[in-house]
Amino acid sequence: MSLNQLTMTDVISDIIETLAMMTVEPAEKFGEFTPDFIGHIDFDGSVTGRLFLECTDEFASILAENLLGIDIDGLEEAHKWDAIGEFLNIICGNIVTEIFDNEKSFTLSSPQVNFVEKETWQANKDSNTDGQEVITFLADGFPIRFVLKVNN
């Protein structure tokens, strides 16, 4: 595991446990994990890049409940999207300052969240991730994956 992956693991684990109030276990592979949502946020500062989050509907529901304080009975799809976007914003801000430079400012884009098209996902799931930092977790037993892509 690279130094960046170790830092990402520490930062993300801490945020999931404290802010999202979920238990975290690192996981190397998920087998047939197919996300329901994929979100990303761009960053620009001393380096530029993009952070991706892939997660299940179940994870997004628990995240919305814990992060936004929404009762599960009143949960709507928009709450899941909002929770994923806010979660990405918090995670990305912490990762870029920890890994790249905590003395300089970074600009973060607005997070983008989309449903995953299963057919497209299956066709591209094994695409090359060389040069990207990939971290996978189980959060309250649900798989999530983060991919950090830094531009040269």
DAQUIJO-V577604 format. One line per field, one symbol per residue. ss: DSSP state (A for helix, B for strand, O for the rest). psi: psi as a letter, one per 40 degrees, with the letter a starting at -180 (. if undefined). burial: I if it has 16 or more other C-alpha atoms within 10 Angstrom, else O. A space follows every 50 residues. Layout:
BEGIN
ss = ???
psi = ???
burial = ???
END
This chain:
BEGIN
ss = OOAAAAAAAAAAAAAAAAOOOOOBBBOOOOOOOOOOBBBBBBBBOOOBBB BBBBBOAAAAAAAAAAAAOOOAAAOOAAAAAAAAAAAAAAAAAAAAAAAO OOOOOOBBOOOBBBBOOAAAAAAAOOOOOOOBBBBBBBBOOBBBBBBBBB OO
psi = hidddddddddddddddddefiihhihdiebfhhidihiihiihbdiiah hihhiidddddddddddefhhddehidddddddddddddddddddddddd heeiiihhihihhiihhddddddedfihfheihhhiihhfehhihhhhhh i.
burial = OOOIIOOIIOIIIIIIOOOIIIIIOOOOOOOOOIIIIIIIIIIIOOOIII IIIIIIOOIIIIIIIIIOOIOOOOOOOOIIIIIIIIIIIOIIIIIIOOOO OOOOOIOIOOIIIOOIOOOOOOOOOOOOOOOOIIIIIIIIOIIIIIIIII OO
END
